[in-house]
């Protein structure tokens, strides 16, 4: 297949969309995926921070109870 035939076949497959438009859509999709992954990571870190704070407070309370029990 000659290059010009390949290009015209590609244009027919794209359904009239230009290559520049598909490039922009591809970049926007990649940005969307990156933002979605970042959102999941940040939300996960927030939950880990909450769990860490709760466990820290529970450990401190347990330590104070044990300390007063030994007196």
Secondary structure by P-SEA (a helix, b strand, c coil): ccaaaaaaaaaaaaccccaaaaaaaaaaaaaaaaaaaaaaaaaaaaaaaaaaaaaaaaaaaaaaaaaaaac
